[in-house]
Amino acid sequence: MAIEIVIFSLIVMGLVYLTFRRRREKQITYIKNYKFPKKAGVKIKDVYPHLNDKDVSIVFDALRDYFYICNISCLDPKSYGLDLN
């Protein structure tokens, strides 16, 4: 009887682990493939007029890295503090 409970518990824990792992992989894929809206680039250029298109692209790459770090560190998305709308 006890061995069945242990086996069942291990199976459930394995399924939970796989579910969270797949979810994390989907989130990382989404972050890597996300296309920032053009309006965000315009806002960045308005605030920092000395930046050219290449610099704005670097900013977006850094922002993507930041989101990746937040994802792996399990920070709350509301704490990102960004409003690109």
Backbone as CSV, one residue per row, in Angstrom:
resi,resn,N_x,N_y,N_z,CA_x,CA_y,CA_z,C_x,C_y,C_z
1,MET,0.816,-1.194,0.000,0.000,0.000,0.000,0.864,1.263,0.000
2,ALA,1.911,1.305,0.836,2.761,2.489,0.936,3.556,2.705,-0.344
3,ILE,3.967,1.636,-1.013,4.763,1.778,-2.236,3.933,2.401,-3.352
4,GLU,2.638,2.094,-3.382,1.764,2.683,-4.392,1.629,4.190,-4.192
5,ILE,1.562,4.599,-2.941,1.451,6.037,-2.638,2.734,6.748,-3.044
6,VAL,3.865,6.140,-2.793,5.156,6.743,-3.162,5.255,6.847,-4.679
7,ILE,4.906,5.793,-5.388,4.976,5.805,-6.851,4.015,6.844,-7.416
8,PHE,2.801,6.885,-6.894,1.821,7.863,-7.348,2.323,9.285,-7.097
9,SER,2.906,9.525,-5.927,3.440,10.846,-5.599,4.568,11.240,-6.545
10,LEU,5.443,10.301,-6.856,6.536,10.586,-7.789,6.013,10.911,-9.179
11,ILE,4.995,10.196,-9.621,4.413,10.468,-10.936,3.782,11.856,-10.956
12,VAL,3.043,12.204,-9.925,2.412,13.524,-9.859,3.475,14.627,-9.823
13,MET,4.508,14.447,-9.019,5.567,15.459,-8.951,6.278,15.590,-10.297
14,GLY,6.489,14.472,-10.985,7.112,14.521,-12.306,6.260,15.267,-13.305
15,LEU,4.950,15.040,-13.273,4.049,15.745,-14.188,3.996,17.242,-13.890
16,VAL,3.995,17.591,-12.621,4.003,19.011,-12.246,5.297,19.669,-12.716
17,TYR,6.411,18.987,-12.514,7.703,19.515,-12.965,7.717,19.730,-14.472
18,LEU,7.250,18.745,-15.233,7.229,18.865,-16.693,6.315,19.993,-17.146
19,THR,5.192,20.170,-16.459,4.274,21.250,-16.813,4.937,22.607,-16.621
20,PHE,5.581,22.820,-15.481,6.244,24.100,-15.235,7.419,24.305,-16.181
21,ARG,8.121,23.242,-16.497,9.258,23.353,-17.412,8.794,23.750,-18.818
22,ARG,7.730,23.123,-19.297,7.197,23.482,-20.616,6.700,24.919,-20.634
23,ARG,6.055,25.312,-19.546,5.554,26.681,-19.473,6.711,27.674,-19.524
24,ARG,7.783,27.386,-18.802,8.947,28.271,-18.804,9.569,28.326,-20.197
25,GLU,9.646,27.186,-20.884,10.212,27.160,-22.236,9.357,27.975,-23.196
26,LYS,8.042,27.892,-23.070,7.158,28.689,-23.922,7.342,30.177,-23.653
27,GLN,7.499,30.543,-22.388,7.710,31.947,-22.043,9.020,32.463,-22.625
28,ILE,10.063,31.664,-22.530,11.363,32.078,-23.063,11.298,32.211,-24.583
29,THR,10.622,31.282,-25.248,10.452,31.370,-26.697,9.680,32.627,-27.061
30,TYR,8.650,32.943,-26.295,7.860,34.149,-26.547,8.726,35.400,-26.402
31,ILE,9.537,35.431,-25.353,10.417,36.588,-25.137,11.406,36.728,-26.287
32,LYS,11.995,35.622,-26.732,12.977,35.679,-27.824,12.358,36.145,-29.132
33,ASN,11.114,35.754,-29.396,10.477,36.058,-30.676,9.594,37.300,-30.649
34,TYR,9.498,37.962,-29.511,8.605,39.115,-29.392,9.101,40.271,-30.257
35,LYS,8.189,40.847,-30.995,8.491,42.025,-31.811,7.915,43.243,-31.104
36,PHE,8.780,44.144,-30.702,8.315,45.343,-30.021,7.547,46.221,-31.005
37,PRO,6.503,46.889,-30.529,5.732,47.759,-31.428,6.573,48.945,-31.896
38,LYS,6.280,49.399,-33.106,7.023,50.539,-33.649,6.830,51.779,-32.793
39,LYS,5.665,51.861,-32.163,5.374,53.004,-31.306,6.380,53.098,-30.152
40,ALA,6.843,51.951,-29.665,7.830,51.946,-28.585,9.144,52.553,-29.059
41,GLY,9.547,52.217,-30.284,10.763,52.800,-30.841,10.641,54.305,-31.014
42,VAL,9.463,54.746,-31.423,9.223,56.186,-31.584,9.302,56.887,-30.230
43,LYS,8.718,56.274,-29.209,8.775,56.872,-27.868,10.215,56.963,-27.369
44,ILE,10.986,55.909,-27.623,12.385,55.932,-27.191,13.134,57.049,-27.904
45,LYS,12.889,57.199,-29.205,13.566,58.265,-29.955,13.108,59.649,-29.507
46,ASP,11.844,59.768,-29.074,11.364,61.060,-28.574,12.074,61.448,-27.283
47,VAL,12.255,60.469,-26.415,12.891,60.745,-25.130,14.408,60.891,-25.289
48,TYR,14.977,60.080,-26.179,16.424,60.106,-26.421,16.692,60.371,-27.905
49,PRO,16.585,61.621,-28.340,16.702,61.940,-29.775,18.078,61.659,-30.374
50,HIS,19.077,61.487,-29.549,20.424,61.224,-30.061,20.598,59.770,-30.507
51,LEU,19.635,58.896,-30.235,19.739,57.492,-30.629,19.286,57.308,-32.075
52,ASN,20.031,56.489,-32.804,19.606,56.147,-34.160,18.897,54.784,-34.126
53,ASP,18.515,54.285,-35.303,17.765,53.027,-35.366,18.565,51.844,-34.801
54,LYS,19.864,51.841,-35.065,20.705,50.753,-34.539,20.739,50.787,-33.013
55,ASP,20.820,51.982,-32.444,20.829,52.124,-30.992,19.503,51.683,-30.376
56,VAL,18.403,52.016,-31.030,17.087,51.595,-30.541,16.984,50.072,-30.581
57,SER,17.553,49.470,-31.614,17.575,48.011,-31.700,18.362,47.407,-30.540
58,ILE,19.460,48.040,-30.176,20.255,47.576,-29.036,19.459,47.721,-27.743
59,VAL,18.712,48.808,-27.625,17.860,49.003,-26.445,16.833,47.878,-26.347
60,PHE,16.220,47.528,-27.471,15.234,46.451,-27.473,15.875,45.107,-27.124
61,ASP,17.084,44.882,-27.614,17.792,43.639,-27.264,18.080,43.589,-25.758
62,ALA,18.481,44.714,-25.197,18.747,44.774,-23.762,17.456,44.588,-22.966
63,LEU,16.373,45.154,-23.460,15.087,44.993,-22.803,14.639,43.535,-22.839
64,ARG,14.868,42.883,-23.959,14.553,41.455,-24.082,15.394,40.639,-23.089
65,ASP,16.669,40.996,-22.951,17.532,40.325,-21.964,17.008,40.542,-20.550
66,TYR,16.537,41.750,-20.275,15.979,42.050,-18.961,14.756,41.181,-18.680
67,PHE,13.873,41.050,-19.669,12.692,40.208,-19.486,13.090,38.749,-19.282
68,TYR,14.114,38.314,-19.971,14.610,36.951,-19.802,15.127,36.739,-18.375
69,ILE,15.889,37.688,-17.878,16.413,37.598,-16.514,15.272,37.599,-15.502
70,CYS,14.287,38.468,-15.726,13.129,38.491,-14.831,12.404,37.155,-14.864
71,ASN,12.326,36.534,-16.028,11.642,35.258,-16.158,12.363,34.165,-15.387
72,ILE,13.670,34.108,-15.519,14.391,33.031,-14.834,14.529,33.298,-13.340
73,SER,14.377,34.564,-12.924,14.457,34.861,-11.498,13.086,34.889,-10.844
74,CYS,12.041,34.627,-11.625,10.658,34.520,-11.115,10.161,35.826,-10.505
75,LEU,10.536,36.950,-11.063,10.001,38.222,-10.591,8.570,38.396,-11.089
76,ASP,7.818,39.142,-10.360,6.443,39.426,-10.737,6.445,40.351,-11.947
77,PRO,5.717,40.000,-13.030,5.704,40.851,-14.229,5.261,42.278,-13.950
78,LYS,4.441,42.478,-12.932,3.985,43.836,-12.608,5.132,44.688,-12.084
79,SER,6.193,44.060,-11.630,7.315,44.812,-11.086,8.298,45.261,-12.167
80,TYR,8.033,44.916,-13.413,8.940,45.335,-14.494,8.968,46.853,-14.632
81,GLY,7.840,47.484,-14.382,7.784,48.933,-14.400,7.833,49.549,-15.770
82,LEU,7.392,48.833,-16.803,7.447,49.359,-18.164,6.048,49.547,-18.704
83,ASP,5.846,50.651,-19.416,4.576,50.902,-20.062,4.877,51.279,-21.510
84,LEU,4.752,50.304,-22.403,5.065,50.551,-23.813,3.822,50.869,-24.632
85,ASN,2.693,51.005,-23.990,1.444,51.305,-24.728,1.283,52.770,-24.974
